[in-house]
Amino acid sequence: MFELLTAISNQLKTINNSDVEADWNNLMSKYYLRKKDLPKALAYLQTYNTVKDSNIKKLNLLKESDINKQFDSYEKQRQIEQLSNNNKIQLISLYVIIVVTLMAVVIIFLIYRNWKRSKQDVQTVNLLNQQINEQNSVLERALNDLKISSQKRQDTAYRSA
């Protein structure tokens, strides 16, 4: 049996697996315990415990680093979602600004067009007023001429009668 354990030990050196090494130390501890060589059994048992503790620490570190990686991944995903939401809000804000700007341009265009139209309307009204005033003047002169002519006829008719 000892030869078998020694052969395993030689193969263990080429494999370099700490779990196998811990199990081998456990087997050696049990072997020397059966042989009633307590100091060697204790030494192998201590080596077994040391290697096993080291393996547990490595495994815990791996688990801890995996948890840290998962946490980092979750945090990055949360940041990506937050940035995506910010982009959506900025895009909506951009659309609102574009719509408001277009509405302002349309309103300014309508105000300008109405101002020009009212300016033309004022000019047209002034021209029409001028024409009406001229026609009024012509009609007043015609009326005065008619009154004068009518008065002359009446005067002529009173003199002849």
C-alpha positions, 0 to 999 in steps of 0.5 A: 500500500505504501508503494501505491501511495508513493507512486501517487505522490510521484504522479501528484508532482506532475499533475500539480492539483492542490485538491489531489494533494490534500486528499493524498495527505489525508490518505497518508495520515490514515495510513500512518494512523493504521500503522500507529505512527502518530507523529507522521499521521499528525504531520500529514493531517496538518499538511492536509488541513493546511492545503485544504484551508488554502484551497477553501481560501482560494475558492472563496476568493474566486467566489468573492471576485466572481461576486465583485464581477457580477456587482460591477456588471450590474452597476455597469448595466445600471449606468447603461440604462441610466444613460439610455434614459438620459438619451431618451429624455434629451431626444424628447427635449430636442424634439420639443425644442424643434417644435417650439422653434418651428411654431415660433418661426411660423408665428413670426412669419404670420405676424410679418405677413399680417403687418405687411398686409395691414400696411398695404390696407392702410395705404389702400384706405388712405388712397381711397380716402384721398379719392373720396376727398377729391370726389367730395371736393369735385361734388362740392364745387359742382354743387356750389356751381349748381347753386350759383347757377340756380341762383342766377336763374332765379335772379334772372327769373325775378328780374324778368317777371 
